[in-house]
Amino acid sequence: MYRLSHGESGPAVAEIRSSLIGLGFLFDDAVKSEAIHDPLNWNAPTSEYDAALGSAVQAFQQHRGLLVDGIVGPATYRSLKEASYRLGARTLIYQLSAPLYGDDVATLQTRLQDLGFYSERVDGYFGPRTHEGLSSFQQEIGLSSDGICGPATLRSLDLLGTHVTGGSPHAISEEELVRQSGPQLTGKRIVIDPDLGGRDTGMIVDGIFGRISEAEILWDVASRLEGRMAATGMETFLSRARGTNPSVSERAETSNAFNADLMISLRCASSASPAANGIASFHFGNSHGSTSLIGQVLTGYIQREIVARTLLLDCRSHGRTWDMLRLTNMPTVQIDLGYLTNRGDVGVLGDPRSRDIIAEAILIAVKRLYLLGQDDQPTGTFTFAELLAEELAAADRSKTGAC
């Protein structure tokens, strides 16, 4: 697996350094001075992974919504490659065998969005929705509607310019779908994604009833959440069977097939420092300004509800471009329930009663999302029993009205 960190050297490190210099995240004095004094004797960037390179990697990771660890793993390397593409440098086309990702695709999506031909997320993935938007644009201006972004299409995009800029059609569309679906939970389709599974049990910690694995904690929270959601009339799906551990892309593909309204992914965190603690939530958000509005709102509710009901520290909600958030069609949130390397967080997550409270808090947060701010109950006070009674009363009113 591709993984570079401080202290390593070689051509791969030189490639990373060169990429970061080109993207403006790293200033290499040695390279610049040599080029100024003797352009014919220019040397390639140093191949040492030093502190300056590590800081540049962290700045790039922060900018791109990646895990900020200063290590160039597969996700960071892929993002570096994507950031290097500029619109016009290659022909863009939808292909299943080798999907295209890159900032050039994001620029194309933004141009099409400004012109009214694309209303999805600006995520840098040339998928079927981007193909459809591009084909519609080509047809509208009299080009062959083949969905291929070549020189002729680029010239037309440049000549036409933009009619409207600003705003996010995708965010508006997400909000309108929530509004139209109504405040009741009955019939809402939710995918729950507990991390790990199969042979990958994750960390083993001491709960109040003995040792328990990370995978067991996550599956237990997912099961409690699924049961509560089903009781309200929601349709729930798990992204995996209990004894399996599919990849992130496989989980996303499975979840997309359910045509769900929301996806909730459950994780635990860890750190080299035992002092690191707290709960954090994540939604899709990237450096191109594209954000899942519904994901952002839901993560805010989740943070407030769980923090109000438990001893977990509020590490807030954040926009990220992780594959689980990026590859799913529905608004998706990832909840890092706490640090299994922190004694206080383990005390919470290792307690079945606390896991029950966390599951209830997530359900209440989902309910608040569909209420669209019309609920006046203080955070942390709305209970599952009250929610269930409200849902049943609404169902009875609906039946009475139908008669």
N, C-alpha and C positions, 0 to 999 in steps of 0.2 A: 504493500500500500504506500502511496506517495505521502511522505512525511519528512519535513525538514525543520530543524530547530537550531537554537543557538549552539555554536561550537563546531558545526559541520562545515564542509567545504566541498568544492567540486563544480562541474559545469552546471548542474541543476540549480545550485545556489546563485551562480552568476546570472542565470536566466531570470531568476526571481528578482535579483537586484536590478537588472536591466529593465524589467517590466515596471517595477515601482518607480524607477527614475523617469521612464517614459510617461507614466501616469501622474507624475508630479508629487509623489509621496516621499521621495528620497532625493536628496541633493548630494551628489558625489563630487567632493572638491578635487579629488585626485584625477578623476576623469576630465573634469572641466579644465583644470590647470594644464594638463598635458595637451588637451586639444587646442588651447589658446596659444601655448608656446611652440608647439610643434604638431600641427594637424596631421602631418604624415606619419607621426610616431604615436598615434592615439592607441591606447590600450583598452581592452574590454574591461568592464567593471570587475572589481575584485571578487573572487569566488569564496570569500570568507563570510560566514553567517555571524556577524558581529552585533553589538548592542544597537548600533544605528539601524541596521537592517531589521532587527527585531522590533524596534519602535515603529518603523515604517510599516511593517506587516500589521502591527496592532492598529495603526491609524487607518490602514486600508480596510481591515476587518470591521472596525467601528463604522466606517463610512458605508460599507456594503451590507450592514446588518447581519454580520457573521459572528460566530463565537470569538471573542477577543482573547486569544491565548498566545499570540506571537508565534504560533506554529503553523507552518504551511502544510496542511493536510489536504485531502482530496477536494473538500469544499472550497477552501481558500484558493487552491491552485486553479480550480475550474473557474472561480470568479475572476481571478487575474486574467485568464484567457478571454473570458467574456468581455471584460472591461477594455481589452485591447482592440476590439472590433469597432470600426467606424462605418456608418452607413455609406454604401457605395464601394467598400473595399472587397466585397464578395457578393455573388448573386444569392438572394434569399429565396428559399422555396420550402414548402411543407413536405417533409419526408419522414415516414415512419421508421425506417431502418436506422437513420442517423439524424435525430432531431437537432435543429439549429437553435443555439442559445447565444445571446450576446447583446452588448449595448447597441449595436446597429439594429437589431430587431426591436429593442425598446424604443429607439428613435423613430423607427417606422411606425410602431404602434401609436406613439404619441402624435405623429403627423396625421395618421388616419383618424385618431380620436378627435383631434382638433377640427378635422373636416367632416366629422359626423359619420364615419364609416366603421368605427370600432368603439365598443362600449365596455370591453372587458378590462381586466387588470393589465397595466403596463408592467409585464414581468420578464420581458426579454426572451420569451419562448415562442418560436414560430410554430404554433399549433393550428388546429382546424379553424378556430375563431379568427386568428390573424389571416389565414388563407382566405376565408370568406370575406373579411373586410377589405382585403387588398383586391380581390376579384371584383367586388362591388364597385370599388373606386375605379378600377380599370374600365369596367363596363360603362360607368357613368361618363367618363371622359373620352370614350371611343377607342380605347386600346383593346388588344386581345385580352379577354378576361381569363388568363391562365393562372393567376395567383402567384406569378413569379416576379420578384422585384429585381428587374434588370435596369440597364441604362435608360431605356425609353420611359419606364415608369418613374425612375428617379428624376428625370428631367421634368416630367409632368408635375411631380410633387413639388419641385423647386419653383417652377413657373407659377403654379396655382397659388402657392403660399397657404396661409391659414385664414379661414373665415372667422373662427371663434377660438380663443385660447382661454385657459384657466378652467378651474372646476374639475370635477371627476365624474364622468358619466357612470363609471362602474360603482362608485360610492353611492351615487343617487339611486342607481338600480338596486343595489343591495338593500338600502333603507326602504325603498318602495316595496320590495318583496316582503320584508318583515311587516310593514304597515298593512299590506293587503292580506296577509295571513291571519291577522286578528290577534287579540290578546290571550285567547285560550290555548293551552298546551296540547289539547286533544288533536291527534292527527299530525303533529309536528314530527319530522323524521330526523333522528339524531344518530350519528356514528360516534361510538366511544372507542378510543384507541389506547389500551393499556400497553406500555412499553415492555420490551423483553419477551420472555416466553420460551418454551421448550427447554433446551439445555442451558440457555443463558439466563441464570437466575439473578444476576447482578450481585450487589453487596448483601452480606448477611449481617443482621444487627440483632440486638437483644431487645425484644418487646416485653411487655409486662407478663405475657404468658409463655415466654421462652423465645428462642431464636426464630427469626423470620426473615425471609429473603426479600430483596427489593421487588422481584417479580410478584411475590405473593401480596405485598402491600398494594401494588398498583392494580393487580387483578381484583383484590378485595374492594378497593375504592370503586373500581369500574362496575363490579357486580352490585354494590349498594346503590350506586347512581342509576344503573340500569333498572333495578327493581322499583325505585321511586318514580323514575320517568314512566315506566310501564303502567304504574298505578294511576297516573294522571291521564292515561290514554295516549301517550306518545308512542311512536314506533321507534324502537331502538335496535341498533345493529352494533355488533362488535367487529372491529377491523381484523380480528384474528381468532382462531380457535385457541383454547387454553394451552394446548401442548405444542403450539407452533410459534415461530419467531420470524415472520416474513420481513423482508427489507422495507425500508421507508417507501420506496417507489411502488412496491407490491401492495403495501397498506393503502397508499393513496389511490392506486388503481382500483382496488376492491371497494374503497369508500366511494369513489366517483360513480361506481356502478349502482349504488343504492339510491342515487338522485336525492341525497339528503339535504335538509335545510341547514344543518350545522354539523361540525365535527369537533369533538373535544378529545385532545390527546393528553395523556397523563404520563408524567415523568418524575424522576427524583434526580436531585443534583448531588454533586460531590466536589470536594475541594482539597487541595493540599493543606490548607489552613483549617484547623478544627473550629476556628472562630467564625468562619463563613456560615451564615444561617439565613433562613427566611424563605418565603414563597414568592415566586415571580411568574408572570403570565406573558405569553407572547402571541402576537398576531402578525399577519403579513404586512410588511412595510419596507420599501426599498429606497435607494438613493435617487431614484427617478421621480420621487414624489408620489408614487402610487401606494395607497394604503387601503386595507380592508376596513372600512368604516365600522361595519357591524362587528368584526373581530376586535377592533379597538374598544368599542363600547362594552362588549361582553367581557373582555379581560379586565376592564375597570370595575365592573360589577363583581366579578369573581374575586378580585383582590380584596375589595372592601368587605364582602360577605365573609370570606374565610378569615381575614385578619380580625374582624369584629367578634368571631365566634371561637377562635383558638389563640394559642400563645405564639403563633408563627409571625415573624417579622415581615412587614410589608416591603418587599423588594420591587414593587410596582410592575407596570405592564410596559412592554417594549415591542417595537416593530422589528421584525427579522425576516430574512429571506431563506430560512431553512427549507429544505426540500418538502417536508411535511406541510408547511404553510404555503409553499409555492405551487406544488403539484396537485393540490386538491381543488376541485371546482367550487365547492361551497365555502362559506366563511369558516375558517378553521382556527382554533386556539390551542396552544400548548401550555399546560400548567406544570411548572416544576414545583412539586408539592413541598419541598424542603430538602435540606442537606443531610444525607445519611452519614456524613462525616462530622456532624455536630450533635453533641449529646442531647441538647434541648429539642432539636427537631426530631431526633430519633424517639425521644420520649412522647412526642405527639403522634408521629406516624406509626409507632409500634403499639399504640393503644387502639383497640377496635372501636371504642366509643368515639375517639377523636376522628377516626376514619369515617364513622357514621355521620359525624357533624360536618366533615368536609364534603361528603357526598350531598348532604342536605343543602349546604351553602352553594354548591355549584348549581343545583336544581333551582334554588331561589334566584340565583343570578340570571339563569336562562329565562325564568318567568319575568323578571324585571326588564329584560331585554325586549320581550314581546309586549310589555305594558307601555313601552315607549315613554318612560318617565311619568306615567300617570298614576303611579302608586305612591302614596304618601307615608307608608310605614317606614320607620327608621331602619337603617342598615343593621343587620344582625338580629332583628326582632321577628321577622316573618318566619313562621314555622312550617314544617311540612304538613302538619295536621291542618293548619289554617289554609294552606295552599290547596290541599286536596279537597277540603270542604268548599272552597271557592270554585274549584273546577267542576265539582259535582253540581253545585247550585247553578252554575252557568249552563251546564248540560241540560238540567231540568228546565231552565227558562227557554232554552233553544227548542226543546221538545214541545213545551207548552205553546210557544209561538208558532211552531209548525202546524199544530193542530188547529 
